[in-house]
Amino acid sequence: MMSQDSLTFRNAGLNVGSSDQVGQFLCSKFDEISTALATHTLAVDNTYLLFSTYLVFSMQIGFAMLCAGSVRAKNTMNIMLTNVLDAAAGGISFYLFGFGFAFGRSSNNNKFIGSNFFGLHEIPSSLDGFDYSFFLFQWAFAIAAAGITSGSIAERTQFVAYLVYSSFLTGFVYPIVAHWMWSVDGWLGAAATDRLFGVGAIDFAGSGVVHMVGGVAGLWGAFIEGPRLGKFTRDGKPGMDMRGHNASLVVLGSFLLWFGWFGFNPGSFVRILVPFRGSSFEGNWTGVGRTAITTTLAGCTAALTTLFARRWMTGHWIVTDVCNGLLGGFAAITAGCAVVEPWAAIVCGFVAAWVLIGFNHIAAKLRYDDPLEAAQLHGGCGAWGLLFTGLFANERYVAEAYGPGRGHGLFMGGGGKLFAAQIIEILVVVGWVTATMVPCFWLLHRFNLLRISAEDEMAGMDLTRHGGKAYYNEDETVTPEFLQPGGGVGQFLHLPGQRAVVGVQPKGLPKQEFPDLEQ
C-alpha cells in the first residue's frame, strides 16, 4: 500500500528518487548562494579594514609634519628621519615578533603573551579570522606608539637609540599590552573570554594601548636624557626660547592626524557588515558613523577650550597650543569613541584640554622637557580617556561593540566594575612600560648611546649627523634684466657672517648708490 506522500509525488509525475535529487539540487544551490554571500561579506570587511589601515598609516605623515614644525630648524632632518625609522624598523620587528606576541594563538595560549603567527606563520587563519589585512592594520597602530615616543626625546637623541627603542617598543612592549586588551586570550580587556571583574576594561581604539604606551615610554626617555641644553637655567627658571620653527607644519600635521583618526577610531570595528542584534537597519556601519562623530566632537571641544584657556592665561591666540589641544581631545576619546553618546564626547574633550594644560604646568615646574608635549598629551589625556569611558560608557553601545555581559559607565547606571577595570588598565600600562622601557633607556645611557654630545646639540644634528641643513634659502641667481647686453656686470659678494649676495652695477649710475659693490 502506497503512502500518502508517494501518491502525491506519483500524481505530480515524480517518484521518491526524483524528489530526493531535486531536493539535493536545491540545497546545493542554496549552499552556493550562502557561500557567495559569506565571501562577499569577507571581501567588503577586508576592503574596509584596508581602507582604514591606509588612513591610519597616513597619520605617519601627520606625525612627521607635526614633529618637524615643533623642533628648531637645525634638527628638522633628524626628526624626519626618525619618523621614517619608526615605520621601517617597526615594520620588521612587528612582522617578526610583535604580531605573534599580540595576537598569536596556539595550543599554548596564555593570558600574558601570544604564542604563534611569528613572521606571519599560518596567516591567513580561517580558524581565528585573521587575514593579511588585519596584520597591516595592527602594524599601523604599533608604529603610531613608537612615533609618539620619538617626539618626547627629539633634538638630543642619538640615531642608534631610535633604532633600538623603536624595534623594542613595537616588537615586544606594545604587543604585550595589545594582547592583554585586544586578544580573546587576554586577561584585561572586554574582548577577552575571561574578563577582569567579569566585565573587562574598555579601550576600543587605544587610549591606553597606543597613546599611554607611547606617552609613558617618551616620559622615561626624556627624563633619563634630561632637558635640552639651555631649556632651563641653573636655578630652574625658564631659559632659551625653544619653540618650534614652523607653525604652518604644525597645523598641516594636525589636520593630517585628524584625517587619519577617522581610520584609527572607526576602523577599530574591523568589520563593517555586521548588523546589530534585533535590527534590520542599524549595524556596525552605524557604529562607525557614530564613532567618527564622537571623535570629531571631542577634538573640536578640546581645541576651542584650549584656545580660550590659553588666551586667558597668556593674552594671545596661540595656534600651536590649539593644535595640541585638538590632538589631546582625540587621544582621550579614543578609548570610548564607540561606546559613548555624542554629548559625552564634548565632556571628554573639555576635560582633556585642561588635563593637557595641567600636565604642561607640572612639567615646567619639574623642569621636564618634551618638545612636542607628547608624554603630557598622549599619556595624560590617554589616561583621562580611560577614566572617562568608565564613567560614561553607554550600556546599549557597549553591547553592540562587544556583546552582552560587559560593564557600562558609573554615571550611566552601570556600577563601579567597569570604572575599576579602567583604573587597573592605567596602572598596569604605566607599570609595564616603566618596567621595560626604563632599563632600555638606562642601558643606552649607560653605554653612551642615548644622548648626543653638547657640541652636536648646540650646532644641530642636521649639520653634524645628517650631512647638511634641511633648508637652503640662499638664492645666487642673477635676474634676467641684468643679463641684457650692456646692462652691467654682476659680482658675488661674500660678506662675513651673511649669506652670499649678488650685486650688480648697471652702467650710467653713480657708484655711491651701490655702496656694497667693489669695482
C-alpha positions as CSV (number, residue, x, y, z in Angstrom):
1,M,0.0,0.0,0.0
2,M,1.4,3.4,-1.0
3,S,1.9,6.2,1.5
4,Q,0.1,9.5,1.0
5,D,3.5,11.2,0.2
6,S,4.2,8.6,-2.5
7,L,0.8,9.1,-4.0
8,T,1.3,12.8,-4.1
9,F,4.7,12.5,-5.9
10,R,3.2,10.0,-8.3
11,N,0.3,12.3,-9.1
12,A,2.9,15.1,-9.7
13,G,4.8,12.9,-12.1
14,L,7.7,12.3,-9.7
15,N,8.9,9.3,-7.8
16,V,10.7,9.3,-4.5
17,G,14.2,9.1,-6.1
18,S,13.5,12.1,-8.3
19,S,12.2,14.2,-5.4
20,D,15.4,13.5,-3.5
21,Q,17.5,14.6,-6.4
22,V,15.5,17.8,-6.7
23,G,15.9,18.4,-3.0
24,Q,19.7,17.9,-3.2
25,F,19.9,20.2,-6.2
26,L,18.1,23.0,-4.4
27,C,20.1,22.5,-1.3
28,S,23.4,22.7,-3.2
29,K,22.2,25.9,-4.9
30,F,21.3,27.4,-1.5
31,D,24.7,26.4,-0.2
32,E,26.4,28.1,-3.2
33,I,24.4,31.3,-2.5
34,S,25.3,31.2,1.2
35,T,29.0,30.8,0.3
36,A,28.9,33.6,-2.2
37,L,27.2,35.9,0.4
38,A,29.8,35.0,3.0
39,T,32.6,35.5,0.6
40,H,31.2,38.9,-0.4
41,T,30.9,39.8,3.3
42,L,34.6,38.9,3.9
43,A,35.7,40.9,0.8
44,V,33.8,44.0,1.9
45,D,35.1,43.7,5.5
46,N,38.7,43.3,4.4
47,T,38.4,46.2,1.9
48,Y,37.0,48.3,4.7
49,L,39.9,47.3,7.0
50,L,42.5,48.0,4.4
51,F,41.0,51.4,3.7
52,S,41.1,52.1,7.5
53,T,44.7,51.0,7.5
54,Y,45.6,53.4,4.8
55,L,44.1,56.2,6.9
56,V,45.9,55.2,10.0
57,F,49.2,54.9,8.1
58,S,48.6,58.4,6.7
59,M,49.0,59.6,10.3
60,Q,52.7,59.0,9.9
61,I,52.7,61.9,7.5
62,G,50.9,64.0,10.1
63,F,53.4,62.9,12.8
64,A,56.3,63.9,10.5
65,M,54.9,67.3,9.8
66,L,53.9,68.0,13.4
67,C,57.4,66.9,14.7
68,A,59.2,68.9,12.0
69,G,57.3,72.1,12.8
70,S,57.7,71.6,16.6
71,V,61.5,71.4,16.7
72,R,64.1,74.0,15.8
73,A,65.1,74.3,12.1
74,K,68.6,72.9,12.8
75,N,67.1,69.5,13.8
76,T,64.5,69.1,11.1
77,M,66.1,66.4,9.0
78,N,66.9,64.4,12.2
79,I,63.3,64.3,13.4
80,M,62.0,63.5,9.9
81,L,64.4,60.6,9.6
82,T,63.3,59.2,13.0
83,N,59.7,59.2,11.7
84,V,60.7,57.2,8.7
85,L,62.7,54.9,11.0
86,D,59.7,54.3,13.3
87,A,57.7,52.9,10.4
88,A,60.6,50.9,8.8
89,A,62.1,49.4,11.9
90,G,58.7,48.9,13.5
91,G,57.5,47.1,10.4
92,I,60.3,44.4,10.6
93,S,60.0,43.9,14.4
94,F,56.2,43.7,14.3
95,Y,56.4,41.2,11.5
96,L,58.9,39.0,13.2
97,F,57.7,39.2,16.8
98,G,55.1,41.8,17.6
99,F,52.1,40.4,15.8
100,G,52.7,36.9,17.3
101,F,53.1,38.3,20.8
102,A,49.9,40.3,20.5
103,F,47.5,38.0,18.7
104,G,49.2,34.6,18.3
105,R,47.0,31.6,19.2
106,S,48.0,28.0,19.5
107,S,47.7,25.1,21.9
108,N,49.9,27.1,24.3
109,N,47.6,30.0,24.6
110,N,48.0,32.1,27.7
111,K,46.8,35.4,29.1
112,F,50.1,37.1,29.2
113,I,51.6,36.7,25.7
114,G,50.8,35.3,22.3
115,S,52.4,32.2,21.0
116,N,52.0,31.9,17.3
117,F,51.9,33.7,13.9
118,F,55.6,34.9,14.2
119,G,56.7,36.0,10.7
120,L,53.0,35.6,9.7
121,H,53.3,31.8,10.0
122,E,49.9,30.2,9.5
123,I,48.4,33.5,8.3
124,P,45.7,33.7,6.8
125,S,44.0,31.8,9.6
126,S,40.3,31.0,8.9
127,L,40.0,29.5,12.4
128,D,40.9,32.8,14.1
129,G,39.6,35.1,11.4
130,F,42.9,36.7,10.7
131,D,43.8,37.7,7.1
132,Y,46.8,39.8,5.9
133,S,44.8,43.0,6.2
134,F,44.4,42.5,10.0
135,F,48.2,42.3,10.4
136,L,48.7,45.5,8.4
137,F,46.1,47.3,10.4
138,Q,47.7,46.3,13.7
139,W,51.2,47.3,12.4
140,A,49.9,50.8,11.7
141,F,48.8,51.1,15.3
142,A,52.1,49.8,16.6
143,I,54.2,52.3,14.8
144,A,51.9,55.1,16.0
145,A,53.0,54.3,19.5
146,A,56.7,54.5,18.5
147,G,56.1,57.8,16.8
148,I,54.7,59.3,20.0
149,T,57.8,58.4,21.9
150,S,60.1,60.0,19.3
151,G,58.6,63.4,19.9
152,S,59.4,63.3,23.6
153,I,63.2,62.8,23.1
154,A,63.6,65.0,20.0
155,E,66.6,67.2,19.4
156,R,69.1,65.4,21.6
157,T,69.0,61.7,20.9
158,Q,71.5,59.6,19.0
159,F,70.3,57.8,15.9
160,V,71.2,54.3,17.2
161,A,68.9,54.9,20.2
162,Y,66.0,55.4,17.9
163,L,66.8,52.1,16.2
164,V,66.9,50.2,19.5
165,Y,63.9,51.7,21.3
166,S,61.7,51.6,18.2
167,S,62.3,48.0,17.5
168,F,61.9,47.0,21.2
169,L,58.7,49.0,21.6
170,T,56.9,47.7,18.5
171,G,58.3,44.2,18.8
172,F,57.7,43.5,22.5
173,V,56.5,46.2,24.8
174,Y,53.4,47.4,22.8
175,P,52.3,43.9,21.7
176,I,52.1,42.6,25.2
177,V,49.7,45.3,26.2
178,A,47.7,44.7,23.0
179,H,47.5,41.0,23.9
180,W,46.1,41.8,27.4
181,M,43.5,44.2,26.0
182,W,42.5,43.1,22.5
183,S,43.2,39.4,22.3
184,V,40.4,36.9,23.2
185,D,43.1,35.1,25.2
186,G,44.0,38.3,27.2
187,W,43.0,39.0,30.8
188,L,42.3,42.7,30.9
189,G,40.1,43.7,28.1
190,A,36.3,43.4,27.4
191,A,37.1,41.4,24.2
192,A,38.6,38.5,26.3
193,T,36.7,35.3,27.1
194,D,37.8,35.5,30.7
195,R,37.4,39.2,31.7
196,L,38.7,41.2,34.6
197,F,36.0,41.7,37.2
198,G,33.7,39.8,34.8
199,V,33.4,42.8,32.5
200,G,36.9,43.8,31.3
201,A,38.3,47.2,30.6
202,I,37.1,49.1,27.5
203,D,39.9,50.6,25.3
204,F,38.2,50.5,22.0
205,A,40.9,52.1,19.8
206,G,43.8,52.5,22.2
207,S,43.9,55.5,24.6
208,G,45.8,53.1,26.8
209,V,47.3,50.5,24.4
210,V,48.7,53.1,21.9
211,H,48.7,56.6,23.5
212,M,49.6,55.7,27.0
213,V,52.3,53.2,26.0
214,G,53.9,55.7,23.7
215,G,53.5,58.6,26.1
216,V,54.9,56.8,29.2
217,A,57.8,55.5,27.1
218,G,58.5,59.0,26.0
219,L,58.3,60.3,29.6
220,W,61.0,58.0,30.8
221,G,63.2,58.6,27.7
222,A,63.1,62.4,28.2
223,F,63.5,62.1,32.0
224,I,66.7,59.9,31.6
225,E,68.1,62.1,28.9
226,G,67.4,65.4,30.7
227,P,66.2,68.7,29.2
228,R,67.8,70.2,26.1
229,L,70.8,72.5,26.7
230,G,69.6,75.9,27.6
231,K,66.0,75.0,28.2
232,F,66.3,75.8,31.9
233,T,68.8,77.9,33.8
234,R,70.8,76.5,36.7
235,D,68.3,77.8,39.2
236,G,65.4,76.1,37.4
237,K,63.9,79.1,35.7
238,P,62.9,79.0,32.0
239,G,65.9,79.5,29.7
240,M,66.1,79.9,26.0
241,D,63.0,80.1,23.8
242,M,63.0,76.8,22.1
243,R,59.6,76.9,20.4
244,G,59.2,75.1,17.0
245,H,60.4,76.8,13.9
246,N,57.3,76.4,11.7
247,A,53.8,76.7,12.9
248,S,52.5,76.0,9.3
249,L,53.9,72.5,9.5
250,V,52.3,72.0,12.9
251,V,48.9,73.0,11.6
252,L,49.3,70.8,8.5
253,G,50.4,67.8,10.6
254,S,47.4,68.3,12.9
255,F,45.0,68.2,10.1
256,L,46.6,65.1,8.6
257,L,46.4,63.4,12.0
258,W,42.7,64.4,12.3
259,F,42.1,62.9,8.9
260,G,43.9,59.7,9.9
261,W,41.9,59.4,13.1
262,F,38.9,58.6,11.0
263,G,40.6,55.3,10.3
264,F,42.1,54.9,13.7
265,N,38.8,55.0,15.7
266,P,36.0,54.0,13.3
267,G,38.4,51.4,11.7
268,S,38.7,49.6,15.0
269,F,35.4,48.0,14.4
270,V,37.5,45.8,12.0
271,R,34.3,44.5,10.3
272,I,31.5,46.7,8.9
273,L,28.9,44.3,7.5
274,V,27.7,43.2,10.9
275,P,24.0,44.0,11.7
276,F,23.1,44.8,15.3
277,R,21.0,42.2,17.1
278,G,17.3,42.8,16.6
279,S,17.7,45.5,13.9
280,S,17.3,45.4,10.2
281,F,18.5,49.0,9.8
282,E,21.5,49.5,12.2
283,G,24.7,47.7,12.3
284,N,28.5,48.2,12.6
285,W,28.1,50.8,9.8
286,T,26.0,52.8,12.3
287,G,28.6,52.4,15.0
288,V,31.3,53.6,12.5
289,G,29.4,56.8,11.8
290,R,28.7,57.5,15.5
291,T,32.4,56.8,16.3
292,A,33.5,59.4,13.7
293,I,31.1,61.9,15.3
294,T,32.3,61.4,18.8
295,T,35.9,61.6,17.7
296,T,35.2,64.9,15.9
297,L,33.3,66.5,18.8
298,A,35.9,65.6,21.4
299,G,38.7,67.1,19.3
300,C,36.7,70.2,18.4
301,T,35.8,70.9,22.0
302,A,39.3,70.4,23.2
303,A,40.6,72.8,20.6
304,L,38.2,75.5,21.5
305,T,38.7,75.1,25.2
306,T,42.5,75.3,24.7
307,L,42.1,78.4,22.5
308,F,40.2,80.4,25.1
309,A,42.1,79.0,28.1
310,R,45.5,80.0,26.6
311,R,44.1,83.4,25.6
312,W,43.1,83.9,29.3
313,M,46.5,82.7,30.5
314,T,48.8,84.4,28.1
315,G,46.8,87.1,26.4
316,H,47.4,85.6,22.9
317,W,45.7,83.3,20.5
318,I,48.3,80.6,20.1
319,V,47.7,78.2,17.1
320,T,50.3,75.6,18.2
321,D,48.6,75.2,21.6
322,V,45.2,74.9,19.9
323,C,46.6,72.1,17.7
324,N,48.0,70.2,20.7
325,G,44.6,70.7,22.5
326,L,42.9,69.2,19.4
327,L,45.1,66.2,19.5
328,G,44.6,65.8,23.2
329,G,40.9,65.6,22.7
330,F,41.4,62.9,20.1
331,A,43.8,60.9,22.3
332,A,41.2,61.0,25.1
333,I,38.1,59.9,23.1
334,T,40.0,57.0,21.5
335,A,39.2,54.6,24.4
336,G,35.4,55.2,24.5
337,C,34.7,56.5,21.0
338,A,32.4,53.7,20.1
339,V,30.5,53.3,23.4
340,V,29.6,56.9,24.4
341,E,26.9,59.4,23.3
342,P,28.0,62.3,21.2
343,W,27.1,64.8,24.0
344,A,29.5,62.9,26.3
345,A,32.3,63.3,23.8
346,I,32.0,67.1,24.4
347,V,32.6,66.5,28.1
348,C,35.6,64.3,27.2
349,G,37.2,67.0,25.0
350,F,36.6,69.8,27.5
351,V,38.3,68.0,30.4
352,A,41.1,66.7,28.1
353,A,42.1,70.3,27.3
354,W,42.5,71.1,31.0
355,V,44.4,67.8,31.6
356,L,46.9,68.8,29.0
357,I,47.3,72.3,30.3
358,G,47.7,71.0,33.8
359,F,50.3,68.4,32.9
360,N,52.3,71.0,30.9
361,H,52.3,73.3,34.0
362,I,53.6,70.4,36.2
363,A,56.2,69.6,33.6
364,A,57.5,73.1,33.6
365,K,57.7,73.1,37.4
366,L,59.6,69.8,37.4
367,R,62.0,71.0,34.6
368,Y,60.8,68.3,32.4
369,D,61.5,68.9,28.7
370,D,59.3,67.4,26.0
371,P,59.5,69.3,22.7
372,L,56.1,68.0,21.5
373,E,54.4,67.7,24.8
374,A,53.9,64.0,23.8
375,A,54.0,62.5,27.3
376,Q,51.6,65.0,28.7
377,L,49.3,64.8,25.6
378,H,49.2,61.1,24.9
379,G,50.0,59.8,28.4
380,G,47.9,62.3,30.4
381,C,45.0,62.6,28.0
382,G,45.0,58.9,27.3
383,A,44.7,58.1,31.0
384,W,41.8,60.6,31.2
385,G,40.1,58.9,28.3
386,L,40.2,55.6,30.1
387,L,38.6,57.1,33.2
388,F,36.0,58.9,31.1
389,T,35.0,55.6,29.4
390,G,34.5,54.1,32.9
391,L,32.1,56.9,33.7
392,F,30.1,57.5,30.5
393,A,30.0,54.2,28.6
394,N,26.5,53.6,27.3
395,E,25.1,50.1,28.0
396,R,23.5,49.7,24.6
397,Y,26.6,50.8,22.7
398,V,28.8,48.5,24.8
399,A,26.6,45.6,23.9
400,E,26.7,46.5,20.2
401,A,30.5,46.8,20.2
402,Y,31.5,43.9,22.5
403,G,28.4,41.8,23.1
404,P,26.3,41.3,26.2
405,G,27.7,40.8,29.7
406,R,30.1,43.7,29.7
407,G,30.0,46.7,32.0
408,H,29.0,50.2,31.3
409,G,29.6,53.6,32.9
410,L,29.4,54.5,36.5
411,F,27.4,57.7,35.7
412,M,25.2,55.7,33.3
413,G,23.9,53.3,36.0
414,G,26.5,50.6,35.4
415,G,28.0,50.4,38.9
416,G,31.8,50.5,39.6
417,K,33.2,47.4,37.9
418,L,34.0,49.0,34.6
419,F,35.5,52.1,36.3
420,A,37.6,49.8,38.5
421,A,38.8,47.9,35.4
422,Q,39.8,51.2,33.7
423,I,41.9,52.2,36.7
424,I,43.6,48.8,36.6
425,E,44.4,49.3,32.9
426,I,46.0,52.7,33.7
427,L,48.1,51.1,36.5
428,V,49.3,48.1,34.5
429,V,50.2,50.1,31.4
430,V,52.3,52.6,33.5
431,G,53.9,49.7,35.4
432,W,54.6,47.5,32.3
433,V,56.1,50.3,30.2
434,T,58.1,51.6,33.2
435,A,59.5,48.1,33.9
436,T,60.6,47.6,30.3
437,M,61.5,51.0,28.9
438,V,63.4,52.4,31.8
439,P,66.0,49.6,31.6
440,C,66.1,50.1,27.8
441,F,66.8,53.8,28.0
442,W,69.1,53.4,31.0
443,L,71.3,50.9,29.3
444,L,71.5,53.1,26.2
445,H,72.5,56.0,28.5
446,R,75.0,53.8,30.4
447,F,76.8,52.9,27.2
448,N,76.7,56.5,25.8
449,L,74.3,55.6,23.1
450,L,71.4,57.7,24.1
451,R,72.3,61.4,24.1
452,I,74.4,63.3,21.6
453,S,77.4,65.5,22.6
454,A,76.9,69.0,23.8
455,E,78.7,70.3,20.7
456,D,76.4,68.4,18.3
457,E,73.4,69.6,20.2
458,M,74.4,73.2,20.0
459,A,75.3,73.1,16.3
460,G,72.2,71.0,15.4
461,M,72.1,67.4,14.3
462,D,71.2,68.2,10.7
463,L,74.8,69.6,10.2
464,T,76.7,67.2,12.5
465,R,74.9,63.9,11.9
466,H,72.9,64.2,8.7
467,G,75.1,65.9,6.2
468,G,73.6,69.3,5.9
469,K,70.7,71.6,6.6
470,A,67.0,70.9,5.8
471,Y,66.5,74.4,4.3
472,Y,68.7,76.3,1.8
473,N,67.3,79.7,1.4
474,E,70.3,81.3,-0.5
475,D,69.5,82.4,-4.0
476,E,72.6,83.3,-6.0
477,T,70.7,83.7,-9.3
478,V,71.2,86.9,-11.3
479,T,67.8,88.1,-12.6
480,P,67.3,88.2,-16.4
481,E,67.0,92.0,-16.7
482,F,70.7,92.4,-15.5
483,L,71.9,89.9,-18.2
484,Q,71.0,92.0,-21.2
485,P,73.9,93.3,-23.3
486,G,75.3,96.5,-21.9
487,G,73.2,96.0,-18.7
488,G,76.0,95.8,-16.3
489,V,78.4,93.4,-14.6
490,G,77.3,91.2,-11.7
491,Q,79.6,90.2,-8.8
492,F,79.2,87.7,-5.9
493,L,79.9,89.4,-2.7
494,H,80.6,87.1,0.3
495,L,80.1,89.2,3.4
496,P,81.4,87.9,6.7
497,G,78.5,86.4,8.8
498,Q,76.0,86.8,5.9
499,R,74.7,84.8,3.1
500,A,76.2,85.3,-0.4
501,V,74.5,88.2,-2.2
502,V,74.5,89.3,-5.8
503,G,75.5,92.8,-6.6
504,V,75.1,94.4,-10.0
505,Q,76.5,97.8,-11.1
506,P,74.4,99.0,-14.1
507,K,76.1,101.5,-16.4
508,G,75.3,105.1,-16.1
509,L,74.5,105.2,-12.3
510,P,76.8,106.7,-9.7
511,K,78.8,104.2,-7.8
512,Q,77.8,105.7,-4.4
513,E,74.3,104.3,-4.9
514,F,75.7,100.8,-4.6
515,P,78.0,101.1,-1.5
516,D,78.4,97.3,-1.1
517,L,79.9,96.9,-4.6
518,E,83.6,96.8,-5.3
519,Q,84.9,97.7,-8.7
